[in-house]
Every structure is written in C-alpha cells, then in structure tokens.
Amino acid sequence: MLNRKTCNHLLSLTSLQPARDYVCDECIKTGDSWVHLRTCQTCGTTLCCDSSPNKHATKHFQASAHPVVASAEPGERWLWCYADEEMAEY
C-alpha cells in the first residue's frame, strides 16, 4: 500500500501496466535467459531484473528515464521507482 512518504513517481500512477508476456522482451531476441521480470509502468515493456545477466530493466531506465517498474512475477505485487530508489506494495 502506498503511504504519504511515497515518491511522486509512484503516487502519480493511476493504473498499472500488466506484463503482456512472461518473457524479457530483449533477452528473447538473443536467446538469453533471465531470472525475474519487471514491467515498465510508462511504456509496458517487460524486461529482466538485476539478478539476470543482462539487467535489461535497469538499462531501460537509464536509457529512457522511465522511473517505475512493477514485478511481473506471479503472486508479487510491488512497484520500484529507480529514480527515487523506493519500493511500494499494492
């Protein structure tokens, strides 16, 4: 649940972008593997986490400045803001 100390990036979300597929959109192109998936809440792309060899979700933030991702893992309900390094459950 978001609280009053939550960053503005997280507070500004009005709806959540769900994962379209349970694959890393970049790893799948090259046949690489991933550990966990994150979905960008700005553009909806699903990419691999920092435990994965390619760290595509972080690279996406660095290239695009899209600040918030949601876990795309079944049963997980949390958001992460790269810009403010803040996590929130929903």
Secondary structure, DSSP 4 states (H G I P E B T S, - for coil): ---TTS-HHHHT--S-PPPSSSS-TTHHHHT---S-EEEETTT--EEE-TTSSS-HHHHHHHHH---EEEE-STT--EEEETTTTEEEE-
